[in-house]
Amino acid sequence: MAKGLDYLQGSDKERLDDLVLAVVVLPAVAIGGLTAIALQREIGSLKDVIFTQQRVASGGIITIPKLRTIRRALSEGAPVGKPNSTFDARAGVMGNFVRRYGLDEIPQLLSVATGSMSFVGPRPLPEPHLERYEAADPALFREWDDVCALIPSGLCGLSQIMRRGRPEDSSPDILKRSMELDLEYAGSASVATDLKILAQTPVDLIVAGHRAAVAMAAPN
């Protein structure tokens, strides 16, 4: 794991983030802006389209921005829809589209730009979710928690790829596998590994989003 940690804590990781950010920032800003305007009709106000969440990351508690996909008055309730589905009946057509394809995460490019996150790494989590991870496997959680404290949290990663299409699945097996994949990444991380994950993520998002759309359109 030492080789992977050396890369994750070194300047090569930062240089790669800077390079990728320079390439994606203009198209991402354009897509994010158009998405926010499209969401405005369902959310009710353009100023409410972006909101923030507190997450636990390698540097402690960070604030990450996201695109709101449901009206604020409905956002405190539990998702309404089929279990482990990307569909949420609280969101409109555009809201569910944005969720399926991960477009609600676009504002987090700002977190990458400011250095509080990296493009690739373990996902920063809401603090209450950590209890579920610990309950899934206490020994594995301690190892995972120690390693995650040493490396940058990420916008995408191996565990996110594994959970694509079932983001609400918090079964112990899924949470254990998520921690195992984060540890696997920490041990083998390199420029090549990051580039592979960065290339695979948009492809998986498109495929998973298409499958979810087909599943939603299918008769019950």
Secondary structure by P-SEA (a helix, b strand, c coil): caaaaaaaacaaaaaaaaaaaaacaaaaaaaaaaaaaaaccccccccccbbbbbbbccccbbbbbbbbccccccccccccccccccccccccaaaaaaaaaccccccaaaaaaaccccccccccccccaaaaaaaacaaaaaaaaaaaaccccccccaaaaaaccccccccaaaaaaaaaaaaaaaacccaaaaaaaaaaaaaaaaaaaaaaaaaaaccc
